Amino acid sequence: MIQETLLTIAALSALIGAIGFFRFPDFYTRVHAATMVTVGGVCLALVALAFYTHTTTGLGALYTIKILMIIAFIIITNPTGSHALADAAHKTGIRPRKLAKNDMETIK
């Protein structure tokens, strides 16, 4: 039961992120949407898989530990990579659309 709930939430998170990826106006908000798909959608699907393997297979603990290590890797690397992309875009001069106040101008 919990696996189906987690997979449904993961699918909704991925769907909302994918819609946002196509609907958002500029690079920075699209990077945010792509990060949401990976961290929200994929990690919740992996948690559902960890619950499933832990309850149905004989080697559930081993698989669960491996899946949790993959989740930790995704949670650490994906936001870091997205931040690096956004920082590189800012340094090359890509400006956000409809910028009201730029706090990054004071930081050099």
C-alpha positions as CSV (number, residue, x, y, z in Angstrom):
1,M,0.0,0.0,0.0
2,I,2.7,2.5,0.9
3,Q,4.6,1.7,-2.3
4,E,1.6,2.6,-4.5
5,T,1.2,5.9,-2.5
6,L,4.8,6.8,-2.9
7,L,4.9,6.0,-6.6
8,T,1.7,8.1,-7.1
9,I,3.4,11.1,-5.3
10,A,6.6,10.5,-7.3
11,A,4.7,10.4,-10.6
12,L,2.8,13.6,-9.7
13,S,6.0,15.4,-8.7
14,A,7.6,14.3,-12.0
15,L,4.6,15.4,-14.0
16,I,4.5,18.8,-12.3
17,G,8.2,19.3,-12.8
18,A,8.0,18.3,-16.5
19,I,5.1,20.7,-17.1
20,G,7.1,23.4,-15.3
21,F,10.2,22.6,-17.4
22,F,8.2,23.5,-20.6
23,R,6.2,26.3,-19.1
24,F,8.8,28.3,-17.2
25,P,10.1,31.3,-19.0
26,D,13.9,31.2,-18.4
27,F,16.9,29.0,-17.8
28,Y,17.0,29.4,-14.0
29,T,13.4,28.4,-13.4
30,R,13.8,25.5,-15.8
31,V,16.8,24.2,-13.9
32,H,14.8,24.4,-10.8
33,A,12.0,22.3,-12.4
34,A,14.5,19.7,-13.6
35,T,16.0,19.4,-10.1
36,M,12.5,19.0,-8.7
37,V,11.8,16.1,-11.1
38,T,15.0,14.3,-10.1
39,V,15.0,14.9,-6.4
40,G,11.3,14.7,-5.8
41,G,10.2,12.2,-8.4
42,V,13.1,9.8,-8.7
43,C,14.0,9.7,-5.1
44,L,10.4,9.0,-4.0
45,A,10.2,6.2,-6.7
46,L,13.4,4.8,-5.3
47,V,12.0,4.9,-1.7
48,A,9.0,3.0,-3.0
49,L,11.3,0.5,-4.6
50,A,13.2,0.1,-1.3
51,F,10.0,-0.6,0.5
52,Y,9.0,-3.1,-2.1
53,T,12.3,-5.0,-2.2
54,H,12.5,-5.0,1.6
55,T,9.1,-6.7,2.0
56,T,9.2,-9.1,-0.9
57,T,12.7,-10.4,-1.5
58,G,15.0,-12.5,0.7
59,L,17.8,-10.0,0.2
60,G,15.7,-7.0,1.0
61,A,18.1,-5.4,3.5
62,L,21.0,-5.6,1.0
63,Y,18.9,-4.0,-1.8
64,T,17.4,-1.4,0.5
65,I,20.9,-0.3,1.6
66,K,22.0,0.0,-2.0
67,I,18.9,2.0,-2.9
68,L,19.4,4.3,0.0
69,M,23.0,4.9,-1.1
70,I,21.7,5.8,-4.6
71,I,19.2,8.2,-3.0
72,A,21.9,9.9,-0.9
73,F,24.1,10.2,-4.0
74,I,21.2,11.8,-6.0
75,I,20.3,14.2,-3.2
76,I,23.9,15.4,-2.9
77,T,24.9,15.6,-6.5
78,N,21.8,16.9,-8.3
79,P,21.3,20.2,-6.4
80,T,25.0,20.7,-6.6
81,G,25.1,20.3,-10.3
82,S,22.0,22.5,-10.8
83,H,23.7,25.2,-8.7
84,A,26.9,24.9,-10.8
85,L,24.8,25.3,-14.0
86,A,23.0,28.3,-12.6
87,D,26.2,29.9,-11.5
88,A,27.8,29.3,-14.9
89,A,24.8,30.8,-16.6
90,H,25.0,33.9,-14.4
91,K,28.7,34.3,-15.0
92,T,28.2,34.1,-18.8
93,G,25.6,36.8,-18.6
94,I,22.3,34.9,-19.0
95,R,19.8,37.1,-17.2
96,P,16.5,35.9,-15.6
97,R,13.3,37.1,-17.3
98,K,11.3,39.7,-15.4
99,L,14.1,40.4,-12.9
100,A,12.8,42.8,-10.3
101,K,15.8,43.1,-8.1
102,N,19.3,41.6,-8.7
103,D,21.0,40.7,-5.5
104,M,23.9,39.1,-7.3
105,E,25.2,42.4,-8.7
106,T,26.6,43.2,-5.2
107,I,28.5,39.9,-5.0
108,K,31.6,39.7,-7.1
